[in-house]
Amino acid sequence: MKGVRGMETGYSLFDRAKAMFLRYAAPLRLEERYPGLALLTRLTTPDKSIIYRLTLQKDDGTIAVYPAYRVQFNDDLGPYKGGLRFHPKVNLDQITALAFWVYLKTAVVNIPFGGAKGGIAVDYNALSLAEKERLTKKFAIVLAKDVGPDTDMPAPDVNTGEREMAWMVHTWRMISGQYARGTVTGKPIDLGGSQGRREATGVGVVVVLAEAAKEMGLELPGRTAAIQGFGNVGSHAALELVRRGVKVVAVSDIGGGVYHREG
């Protein structure tokens, strides 16, 4: 793999992630500076990749089977940390790439966590509320031996949120007899969650955008914006943009889009 260009097709997502990392790591000459330590291989190989089989009894009595995953990637700086996503396109390659990016992200900003990501390949939105709860709690049960406040801390991601984190905390309490609130982040505030966490990612998007605009000599007030994706991140990004004087003229999600030139 000589670089990122030309790798848009024919390579896995994780292959592309590694290629980008190796491209930007090349000037550091790590293998020359630290011979015999296999640094590049160690930095691009997950510590643990776990595949689970989850069975769910549907409301109609039938049984469905879903693959689930948790990848833990480099805990040199601290416990693994990363979200759980429930989506039909979840697979091991995607989860591995995301875990890799999480650990690089925490390392770059010097946060004392490693990287992790997990998920279930399921059309979560097609499930009833009771089915969602049973499936989430089943995932919590199989994860129990692989997570913990000093080991690996899951968090919300695509199609998961405070509700799912609360279900998981409840499940682990039933298993251990203890309230292991520190095992997950993104919990409801009344279960020990952090104020501001819900909107943090969306606000963070705008903070980065504002810094980029500053570098380009642009002022945000009076500008217009279109937002692709209007879940937790996109919706709070929209609110923060409006708060900073930006007119949001279009939003879209997987169901369609809305445009209004007046904002």
N, C-alpha and C positions, 0 to 999 in steps of 0.2 A: 504494500500500500504506500504509494509515493506521496499522497496528499488527499485532500478532500475533493478536489475537482475531479469530475468524471466518475464519482462514486455514488451518484444519485440513484442509480438502479443496479441491481445485481449483488448488492451487499446488504447485510443486515443492519439494523439501526445501531446495534452495539459495535459492529465493525466500523461504521462511519464515525461513531463517537470516539473509538480508539484512534482512528486515523487522524482526527482533528487534534486529539491530545498529543499524539506523537509528532505531528507537524509543529506544534508550538513548543513542545519540549525539546525538539532537536537542537536549538541554539544553546541549551544548557549542557549538552554533551555529558549527560549523566553516566552513561556506560563507560566513557573514557575517564571521568573524574573519580568514579567509584567502581573500578573493575572487579568482576567476579561476584557482584552482589545481585545481579539480575533485577536491578531496580525497575526498569521499564516493564518487565513482565509482572513483577509484584504489584506495581501501581495500576496495572490494567487487568488484573485477574481478581474476580470476586472471592471473598473469604468463604462464603457459603451460599449455595443456591438450592432452595427447597421447593419441591413440587408437592402439592397436596391434592388429594381427591376429596371433594366435598359432595355429600349426598344430601338432598333436600326433599322432604316429603311435601308435595304441593298441597294446596287447600282441597283439591279434588281427590287426594289420596295417592296420586301417581308419584313416582320417584324420578327426580332429575339429578344428573351428575354434572358437576362443574369443576374444571381444573383451577387451582389457586396456587399462588406463588409468593415467596418472600426471598429476596436477595439481599445479603449483607455484604457491604463493600468497604473494607478498610476502616478499622477502628483504632488506628494509631493515635488519633487526637482525642477520642472519647467514644461513648456508646454509639451504636448505629442509630440513625434517625431518618425517617422518611415515611411518606404517606401510603395509604391504601386506596386503590382505585377499583371500582366495580364497573366493568364495561365489556361488551362482547369482543372487542379487539385486543384485550389484554393477553399477552403471551410472555414466555420467558425472556425472549430477546428484548422486548420493549422494557420489561421490568429491570433487566440487567443494565440496559443503557441508562435508564432513569436513576438507578441506584448509583451508578458510576458518576453521573453528573451531580448528584446530591453531595457525594463525598468531595468532589472537586470544589463545589461551591462553598461548602463549609470550610475547607482548607484555605481557599483563596481569601476569605474574609476573617480567617482565624477564629472560627467558632469551634468549641471543643466537642465536636460530634463527628462520627463517621457517616457513611452514606448507607441508605437502605431504601427499598421500595417494595411494595407488595400489591396483590390484587387478586380478583376473581374474574374469570372470563364468563360473564353473565350479562344478559339484558336486564339489568337491575330495575329499570323503570317499568318493565312489564310484570314485575312481581307485585303481589298484594302486600300490604303493610305487614301482615303476620308472616308472610313468606320472607320478606326482607329481614325481619327480626330473627327468624329461625336461622337463615343462612349466615347472617352476620355473627350470631352467637356460635354457630358451628365453626366458623373461621377462627373466632377467638379461642375456642377450645383447642384446635389443632396448633394454634400459634403459641399456646401458653408456655411451652417449654423453651421457646426460642426468643421470647421477648421479656423485657423487664426494665425498670428505671436505670439500671446500671449496665444493661446489655443491649437492648434494642427498643426504641420507642416509636411505635407507629403514630400516624396522624391522618387527618382527612386529606382526600384528594378527589379525583373525579367521582361524582355520584355518592360521596360519603361526606359526613359532616358531624356536627355535635351529637346528633341522635345516635349515629353508629358508634361513636366513641363511648357514649354513655352505655350502650348495650354491651360493649366489650368490657368496660370496667365492671359492670354488674356481673358478667360471666366469670371474670377472673376472681371476683369476690366470692362467688359461689364455689369455685374450685379451691381457693386457698384459705378462705375465711378471713381475708384481709382486704381492706380498701387500698389497692395498689394504684392510686390516682396518678402517680408519676410514670406509669407504664405507657400512657398515651398523652399527647397534647391535642389541643382542639376540642377539649371537653366543654360541656355547658359550664357557665360561670359558677352555678350553684353546686357543681361537683369538683370545683377546684380549677376551672379553666381560667384563662387570662383575658382580662378586658382588652379589647382592641384586636384580638387575634383574628376574629371573623373578617375584618376589613383589611388586615395588615398586608396581604399579598397585593390586593388591588391598589391600595395606597402606595405600596412599594413600586408598582409599575409606573405610577405617575411621578414619584420622586425621581426615578431613573430618567423618565422622559423629560422632566424639568431640567435635570443636569445636562442631558444631551442637547436640549434646546439652548441652554446657556452657552454651551461650547460652540453652537452654530450661530450665536448672536440673535436668537429669536426670543421673543417674549410670549408667554402662554396666553395671557388675557387677550381676548378678542379673536383667538384662533378657533378653528372648527376641528372636530374630531369624529371619526367613525370607529366603532368598536366591534370587532369580530369575536364572538363568544360573550354570552351575557349571563354566565353563572355567577358564582360567588366572587370570582376575581373581576370579571368584566363589569358587573353591576357596581361594585364598590370603586372601581377605577373611574367609571362614569360619574359617580357622585363626587369623587375627589376632583376630577377635571372641572366639573361645573363649579365647585367651591373655589377653584383657582381662576375662574373667569373664562373657561373654555366652553364653547357652544357644541354640545354633542348633537350631531345632525342625523346619525344613523347608528343602529345597533342590529346585530344579527346573532342567531344561534343555529343549532342543527334543524330547527323547525321553520326557519325563514328569517326575514329581515324587515326592518321598518326604517323609512327615510322621511325626514321632515326638515326642510331647509331652514326653518325658523328655530329649530332646536326643540 
